[in-house]
Amino acid sequence: MVNMPERWEQESWEVLPPGGIIPEAGNSVRYETGSWRALRPVVDMEKCTHCMICWLFCPDSALLAEGGYFRGFALSHCKGCGICALECPPKCIRMVPEGSFAQEGA
């Protein structure tokens, strides 16, 4: 028999919390996941048509919108995947290496 830690022997599957569920709505807001991104989205607001396609496709809800208009990025949640830049019809979003912003302290 495999030696299992004592706590495993004491807990049965009936008392373990279920996995793969979201126990409370909106709990991802507390977790900042943008600190490990390699690329940062940068937008040229003069080209932006506020079509909100970027907002629709962002898997992390890291795009900020107000009154139906694009307002910027929630960089604390942006993982730098680049989907926003890829899907942007006017191509006003570009992905810039995060190291370019080291002097800003951001």
MODELLER restraints for C-alpha pairs under 7 A, 6 or more apart:
rsr = mdl.restraints
at = mdl.atoms
rsr.add(forms.Gaussian(group=physical.xy_distance, feature=features.Distance(at['CA:32:A'], at['CA:76:A']), mean=5.16, stdev=0.5))
rsr.add(forms.Gaussian(group=physical.xy_distance, feature=features.Distance(at['CA:32:A'], at['CA:77:A']), mean=5.36, stdev=0.5))
rsr.add(forms.Gaussian(group=physical.xy_distance, feature=features.Distance(at['CA:33:A'], at['CA:76:A']), mean=6.10, stdev=0.5))
rsr.add(forms.Gaussian(group=physical.xy_distance, feature=features.Distance(at['CA:33:A'], at['CA:77:A']), mean=4.98, stdev=0.5))
rsr.add(forms.Gaussian(group=physical.xy_distance, feature=features.Distance(at['CA:33:A'], at['CA:78:A']), mean=6.83, stdev=0.5))
rsr.add(forms.Gaussian(group=physical.xy_distance, feature=features.Distance(at['CA:33:A'], at['CA:79:A']), mean=6.47, stdev=0.5))
rsr.add(forms.Gaussian(group=physical.xy_distance, feature=features.Distance(at['CA:34:A'], at['CA:75:A']), mean=5.88, stdev=0.5))
rsr.add(forms.Gaussian(group=physical.xy_distance, feature=features.Distance(at['CA:34:A'], at['CA:76:A']), mean=4.56, stdev=0.5))
rsr.add(forms.Gaussian(group=physical.xy_distance, feature=features.Distance(at['CA:34:A'], at['CA:77:A']), mean=4.68, stdev=0.5))
rsr.add(forms.Gaussian(group=physical.xy_distance, feature=features.Distance(at['CA:34:A'], at['CA:78:A']), mean=4.83, stdev=0.5))
rsr.add(forms.Gaussian(group=physical.xy_distance, feature=features.Distance(at['CA:34:A'], at['CA:79:A']), mean=4.90, stdev=0.5))
rsr.add(forms.Gaussian(group=physical.xy_distance, feature=features.Distance(at['CA:35:A'], at['CA:76:A']), mean=6.79, stdev=0.5))
rsr.add(forms.Gaussian(group=physical.xy_distance, feature=features.Distance(at['CA:36:A'], at['CA:79:A']), mean=6.99, stdev=0.5))
rsr.add(forms.Gaussian(group=physical.xy_distance, feature=features.Distance(at['CA:37:A'], at['CA:79:A']), mean=4.92, stdev=0.5))
rsr.add(forms.Gaussian(group=physical.xy_distance, feature=features.Distance(at['CA:37:A'], at['CA:80:A']), mean=5.17, stdev=0.5))
rsr.add(forms.Gaussian(group=physical.xy_distance, feature=features.Distance(at['CA:38:A'], at['CA:80:A']), mean=6.42, stdev=0.5))
rsr.add(forms.Gaussian(group=physical.xy_distance, feature=features.Distance(at['CA:38:A'], at['CA:97:A']), mean=5.96, stdev=0.5))
rsr.add(forms.Gaussian(group=physical.xy_distance, feature=features.Distance(at['CA:38:A'], at['CA:98:A']), mean=5.28, stdev=0.5))
rsr.add(forms.Gaussian(group=physical.xy_distance, feature=features.Distance(at['CA:39:A'], at['CA:80:A']), mean=4.95, stdev=0.5))
rsr.add(forms.Gaussian(group=physical.xy_distance, feature=features.Distance(at['CA:39:A'], at['CA:95:A']), mean=5.62, stdev=0.5))
rsr.add(forms.Gaussian(group=physical.xy_distance, feature=features.Distance(at['CA:39:A'], at['CA:96:A']), mean=5.28, stdev=0.5))
rsr.add(forms.Gaussian(group=physical.xy_distance, feature=features.Distance(at['CA:39:A'], at['CA:97:A']), mean=4.48, stdev=0.5))
rsr.add(forms.Gaussian(group=physical.xy_distance, feature=features.Distance(at['CA:39:A'], at['CA:98:A']), mean=5.01, stdev=0.5))
rsr.add(forms.Gaussian(group=physical.xy_distance, feature=features.Distance(at['CA:40:A'], at['CA:80:A']), mean=5.42, stdev=0.5))
rsr.add(forms.Gaussian(group=physical.xy_distance, feature=features.Distance(at['CA:40:A'], at['CA:95:A']), mean=5.36, stdev=0.5))
rsr.add(forms.Gaussian(group=physical.xy_distance, feature=features.Distance(at['CA:40:A'], at['CA:96:A']), mean=5.21, stdev=0.5))
rsr.add(forms.Gaussian(group=physical.xy_distance, feature=features.Distance(at['CA:40:A'], at['CA:97:A']), mean=6.21, stdev=0.5))
rsr.add(forms.Gaussian(group=physical.xy_distance, feature=features.Distance(at['CA:40:A'], at['CA:98:A']), mean=5.58, stdev=0.5))
rsr.add(forms.Gaussian(group=physical.xy_distance, feature=features.Distance(at['CA:41:A'], at['CA:80:A']), mean=6.78, stdev=0.5))
rsr.add(forms.Gaussian(group=physical.xy_distance, feature=features.Distance(at['CA:41:A'], at['CA:93:A']), mean=6.28, stdev=0.5))
rsr.add(forms.Gaussian(group=physical.xy_distance, feature=features.Distance(at['CA:41:A'], at['CA:94:A']), mean=5.67, stdev=0.5))
rsr.add(forms.Gaussian(group=physical.xy_distance, feature=features.Distance(at['CA:41:A'], at['CA:95:A']), mean=4.59, stdev=0.5))
rsr.add(forms.Gaussian(group=physical.xy_distance, feature=features.Distance(at['CA:41:A'], at['CA:96:A']), mean=6.31, stdev=0.5))
rsr.add(forms.Gaussian(group=physical.xy_distance, feature=features.Distance(at['CA:42:A'], at['CA:93:A']), mean=5.53, stdev=0.5))
rsr.add(forms.Gaussian(group=physical.xy_distance, feature=features.Distance(at['CA:42:A'], at['CA:94:A']), mean=5.43, stdev=0.5))
rsr.add(forms.Gaussian(group=physical.xy_distance, feature=features.Distance(at['CA:42:A'], at['CA:95:A']), mean=6.22, stdev=0.5))
rsr.add(forms.Gaussian(group=physical.xy_distance, feature=features.Distance(at['CA:42:A'], at['CA:96:A']), mean=6.89, stdev=0.5))
rsr.add(forms.Gaussian(group=physical.xy_distance, feature=features.Distance(at['CA:43:A'], at['CA:92:A']), mean=5.53, stdev=0.5))
rsr.add(forms.Gaussian(group=physical.xy_distance, feature=features.Distance(at['CA:43:A'], at['CA:93:A']), mean=4.38, stdev=0.5))
rsr.add(forms.Gaussian(group=physical.xy_distance, feature=features.Distance(at['CA:43:A'], at['CA:94:A']), mean=6.48, stdev=0.5))
rsr.add(forms.Gaussian(group=physical.xy_distance, feature=features.Distance(at['CA:44:A'], at['CA:92:A']), mean=5.17, stdev=0.5))
rsr.add(forms.Gaussian(group=physical.xy_distance, feature=features.Distance(at['CA:44:A'], at['CA:93:A']), mean=6.50, stdev=0.5))
rsr.add(forms.Gaussian(group=physical.xy_distance, feature=features.Distance(at['CA:47:A'], at['CA:90:A']), mean=6.67, stdev=0.5))
rsr.add(forms.Gaussian(group=physical.xy_distance, feature=features.Distance(at['CA:47:A'], at['CA:92:A']), mean=5.53, stdev=0.5))
rsr.add(forms.Gaussian(group=physical.xy_distance, feature=features.Distance(at['CA:48:A'], at['CA:90:A']), mean=6.70, stdev=0.5))
rsr.add(forms.Gaussian(group=physical.xy_distance, feature=features.Distance(at['CA:48:A'], at['CA:92:A']), mean=5.80, stdev=0.5))
rsr.add(forms.Gaussian(group=physical.xy_distance, feature=features.Distance(at['CA:50:A'], at['CA:69:A']), mean=5.30, stdev=0.5))
rsr.add(forms.Gaussian(group=physical.xy_distance, feature=features.Distance(at['CA:50:A'], at['CA:70:A']), mean=5.48, stdev=0.5))
rsr.add(forms.Gaussian(group=physical.xy_distance, feature=features.Distance(at['CA:52:A'], at['CA:70:A']), mean=6.51, stdev=0.5))
rsr.add(forms.Gaussian(group=physical.xy_distance, feature=features.Distance(at['CA:53:A'], at['CA:87:A']), mean=6.75, stdev=0.5))
rsr.add(forms.Gaussian(group=physical.xy_distance, feature=features.Distance(at['CA:53:A'], at['CA:88:A']), mean=6.28, stdev=0.5))
rsr.add(forms.Gaussian(group=physical.xy_distance, feature=features.Distance(at['CA:54:A'], at['CA:84:A']), mean=4.42, stdev=0.5))
rsr.add(forms.Gaussian(group=physical.xy_distance, feature=features.Distance(at['CA:54:A'], at['CA:87:A']), mean=6.28, stdev=0.5))
rsr.add(forms.Gaussian(group=physical.xy_distance, feature=features.Distance(at['CA:54:A'], at['CA:88:A']), mean=5.81, stdev=0.5))
rsr.add(forms.Gaussian(group=physical.xy_distance, feature=features.Distance(at['CA:55:A'], at['CA:63:A']), mean=5.53, stdev=0.5))
rsr.add(forms.Gaussian(group=physical.xy_distance, feature=features.Distance(at['CA:57:A'], at['CA:83:A']), mean=6.80, stdev=0.5))
rsr.add(forms.Gaussian(group=physical.xy_distance, feature=features.Distance(at['CA:57:A'], at['CA:84:A']), mean=6.50, stdev=0.5))
rsr.add(forms.Gaussian(group=physical.xy_distance, feature=features.Distance(at['CA:58:A'], at['CA:83:A']), mean=6.46, stdev=0.5))
rsr.add(forms.Gaussian(group=physical.xy_distance, feature=features.Distance(at['CA:58:A'], at['CA:84:A']), mean=6.04, stdev=0.5))
rsr.add(forms.Gaussian(group=physical.xy_distance, feature=features.Distance(at['CA:60:A'], at['CA:77:A']), mean=6.58, stdev=0.5))
rsr.add(forms.Gaussian(group=physical.xy_distance, feature=features.Distance(at['CA:60:A'], at['CA:78:A']), mean=6.49, stdev=0.5))
rsr.add(forms.Gaussian(group=physical.xy_distance, feature=features.Distance(at['CA:62:A'], at['CA:73:A']), mean=5.63, stdev=0.5))
rsr.add(forms.Gaussian(group=physical.xy_distance, feature=features.Distance(at['CA:62:A'], at['CA:74:A']), mean=4.75, stdev=0.5))
rsr.add(forms.Gaussian(group=physical.xy_distance, feature=features.Distance(at['CA:62:A'], at['CA:75:A']), mean=6.75, stdev=0.5))
rsr.add(forms.Gaussian(group=physical.xy_distance, feature=features.Distance(at['CA:62:A'], at['CA:77:A']), mean=5.49, stdev=0.5))
rsr.add(forms.Gaussian(group=physical.xy_distance, feature=features.Distance(at['CA:62:A'], at['CA:78:A']), mean=5.22, stdev=0.5))
rsr.add(forms.Gaussian(group=physical.xy_distance, feature=features.Distance(at['CA:63:A'], at['CA:72:A']), mean=5.99, stdev=0.5))
rsr.add(forms.Gaussian(group=physical.xy_distance, feature=features.Distance(at['CA:63:A'], at['CA:73:A']), mean=4.51, stdev=0.5))
rsr.add(forms.Gaussian(group=physical.xy_distance, feature=features.Distance(at['CA:63:A'], at['CA:74:A']), mean=5.86, stdev=0.5))
rsr.add(forms.Gaussian(group=physical.xy_distance, feature=features.Distance(at['CA:64:A'], at['CA:70:A']), mean=6.12, stdev=0.5))
rsr.add(forms.Gaussian(group=physical.xy_distance, feature=features.Distance(at['CA:64:A'], at['CA:71:A']), mean=5.31, stdev=0.5))
rsr.add(forms.Gaussian(group=physical.xy_distance, feature=features.Distance(at['CA:64:A'], at['CA:72:A']), mean=5.16, stdev=0.5))
rsr.add(forms.Gaussian(group=physical.xy_distance, feature=features.Distance(at['CA:64:A'], at['CA:73:A']), mean=5.46, stdev=0.5))
rsr.add(forms.Gaussian(group=physical.xy_distance, feature=features.Distance(at['CA:64:A'], at['CA:74:A']), mean=6.39, stdev=0.5))
rsr.add(forms.Gaussian(group=physical.xy_distance, feature=features.Distance(at['CA:65:A'], at['CA:71:A']), mean=5.20, stdev=0.5))
rsr.add(forms.Gaussian(group=physical.xy_distance, feature=features.Distance(at['CA:82:A'], at['CA:95:A']), mean=6.45, stdev=0.5))
rsr.add(forms.Gaussian(group=physical.xy_distance, feature=features.Distance(at['CA:85:A'], at['CA:91:A']), mean=6.61, stdev=0.5))
rsr.add(forms.Gaussian(group=physical.xy_distance, feature=features.Distance(at['CA:85:A'], at['CA:93:A']), mean=4.76, stdev=0.5))
rsr.add(forms.Gaussian(group=physical.xy_distance, feature=features.Distance(at['CA:85:A'], at['CA:94:A']), mean=5.61, stdev=0.5))
rsr.add(forms.Gaussian(group=physical.xy_distance, feature=features.Distance(at['CA:85:A'], at['CA:95:A']), mean=6.93, stdev=0.5))
